[in-house]
Amino acid sequence: MKLDKEQVAHLAKLARLDLGEEKLEAVTKDFDSILPYVERIQAIDTSGVEPFAMPSKARGWRQDRAMEVDDYTRELILSNFPERSGDLLAAPGVFETPKK
């Protein structure tokens, strides 16, 4: 599979990446060298391979836990977020076009 520059530009837009013309050309060339490897991997017969799941005690997992902080620290953390409504942090929707 080979992607042309317009397809790469479309993928960049979906990923919300602002690539200039020079970077777009470089990424297109990168895809040209990466995608043949992906096609080779997809061609491997894995019908006899059992699915693998990471055990729950693996080192990569961490348990989420709420931590209490004083009012000053809490306000300091919240003040670093660009948009908020009271104590809620506002983030753009997944399917919305970001405002510039």
N, C-alpha and C positions, 0 to 999 in steps of 0.2 A: 504494500500500500504506500502510495506516495501522496503527500499533501502539498497543494500549491500555496502560494503566499496568501491568497484570499481566505483559504480554509484556516490557515494558522492565525490570521488576523481575527477571524470569527472566534476561534478558540480563545485567543487572548482577550477578546471582548467579554466572552462568557466568564472567564476567570478574573475579569476586571483588572487586567494588566494593561498598562499604557506603554506599548512598545513603539519606539520610534522606527523609522524606515530601516535604519542600519541594523538595529536589534532584531527587527522582524525578519530580515534576510538571514541573519545568523541563526535564529531559532528555527527557521525553515530548513536550513542545512542540517542543523542538529537532528531534527525529526527524520530527515532523509537517512541519517546514519543509525538512528535508534530503532525505527519501525521495522526494519528487516529482522532484527534480533527478536522483537516481540512476535513477529510472524513465525519465526523458527520455534520459539517457546510454545506458541499455540498449537503447533503441529505435533508436539510430543504426545504420545498415547499415555494417558493417565487413568485409563479405565480400571486398572487393578490397584490403584493407590487409594488407601483409606483417607478420608478427610482428617485433617489435624486441627485440633483446638488447643490453644494455650492453656496449661493448667492454671487454676485460680490462684495458686500460691507462687506464681512466677514473679520475678523481681520487678517486672515492668509495670505491675499493677500497683495502684495506691488507693487507699480508701479516702473518699471525700469526707471531710468533717468540718463542721462549723467552728470557727474560732472567735472568741470574744475579744474585742479590742475596745480601747477607750474612745471617747467621742472625738478627740483630736485626731487620732490615727484613722478612724473611720472617715472623717471629713477629708483628711489628706488623701486617702485612697480614692474617694468619690470625686474629689476635685481634679484628679488626673484624667478623668473620662471626658471626652469632648462634649457629649450631650447627655443630659439627665433630666428627669422629672422627679423632683423630691429625692427620695432614696433609690429610685429606679434608674437603671442605666438604659439609655436609648441607643439602639443599634439599627442600621438600615435593614429592611426586610431582605430576605434571600432573593426574591424575584423582582425587586425594585431596582431601577436604574439609580445609581448614587448621584447625589447632588454635587455639583462642583462649585 
